Amino acid sequence: AAAAVRPSRGSGTGSTTRPPAAPSSSGPLSAPTTEGWISSEFGMRFHPIDRVWRLHSGRDYAAPCGTPIKAAAAGVVIEAGSRGGYGNRVVVDHGVIGGVHLATTYNHLESIRTRGGSVKRGQVVGYEGSTGNSNGCHLHFEVYEDGEFVDPRNYL
């Protein structure tokens, strides 16, 4: 079950966050987890570590470290490993969906479950953590549309 609604701390929207949506079988992408709460949305925010205003390029899901993180759609793992501020990360290329090329990234993972090959929608790709440039257990989830990051809510 999803946790209670928590106040946002840095989304820049001034609104309250909500529990993650249950995975959808009709949308192009499913939420990577239904545990915890959304701690930061896509958009301009005051960065909690760097202490500057800048674009937050994804959606943060706060939940306990070790929470399973699932592929948002079927695809091919094109990157799995440590990458600087992203910490442990997995990148999945989903190919063309709805006329655009989509890829998703799963960042700050405690550990990675898949190192390559194909994944199915809902398959565990790793476990929530706090690696890289992070101030607590959370998943930083990004969606790339034709190579540019976009608001994940456009596809969830």
C-alpha positions, -999 to 999 in steps of 0.1 A, spaced: 0 0 0 12 35 -8 21 58 21 2 89 31 5 121 12 36 141 23 44 177 18 68 185 -10 103 197 -1 117 213 -32 95 205 -62 92 242 -67 54 238 -72 44 246 -36 19 217 -38 16 186 -18 28 154 -33 8 123 -35 14 85 -34 27 70 -66 -1 58 -89 -7 21 -92 9 6 -124 -13 12 -154 -19 -14 -180 -33 11 -205 -7 39 -203 26 38 -222 46 36 -190 39 23 -155 52 39 -123 85 22 -113 72 17 -77 39 20 -58 57 23 -25 64 55 -6 56 90 -19 66 115 -46 92 137 -29 100 159 -59 83 164 -93 99 174 -126 105 211 -129 125 240 -115 134 236 -78 160 247 -53 185 218 -53 188 204 -18 225 196 -21 239 221 -46 218 249 -30 209 265 -64 177 268 -85 178 245 -115 157 221 -135 149 188 -117 150 164 -147 128 136 -133 104 125 -106 117 114 -72 100 84 -54 109 83 -17 107 49 0 129 27 22 162 16 7 159 -18 -7 124 -12 -22 121 -30 -56 122 -8 -86 105 -20 -118 108 -13 -155 82 11 -167 78 -7 -200 94 -35 -219 127 -26 -235 165 -33 -236 189 -23 -208 215 -1 -225 234 10 -194 237 -5 -159 264 6 -134 277 36 -115 276 70 -131 287 100 -110 260 120 -94 234 95 -106 250 68 -85 240 32 -95 217 35 -125 199 15 -151 189 29 -185 162 11 -205 156 19 -242 119 12 -250 121 20 -287 93 39 -305 61 42 -285 33 64 -298 55 78 -325 84 89 -302 115 72 -291 114 66 -253 140 57 -227 138 56 -189 164 59 -162 164 46 -127 190 64 -105 205 62 -70 199 25 -68 212 6 -38 219 -24 -61 213 -33 -97 194 -65 -106 198 -65 -143 230 -58 -162 218 -60 -198 194 -77 -222 157 -74 -225 134 -65 -196 96 -68 -194 72 -42 -181 71 -46 -143 104 -66 -141 126 -56 -111 157 -37 -125 172 -27 -91 165 -16 -55 160 19 -42 190 34 -26 209 66 -19 241 63 -41 257 92 -59 245 128 -53 217 120 -29 205 130 5 184 100 14 168 68 0 149 76 -32 146 68 -68 152 95 -94 132 84 -124 137 101 -158 119 98 -191 137 107 -223 116 115 -254 136 115 -286 168 121 -265 155 149 -243 142 146 -208 105 153 -203 81 153 -174 74 116 -165 38 125 -158 33 129 -195 36 91 -199 24 76 -166 
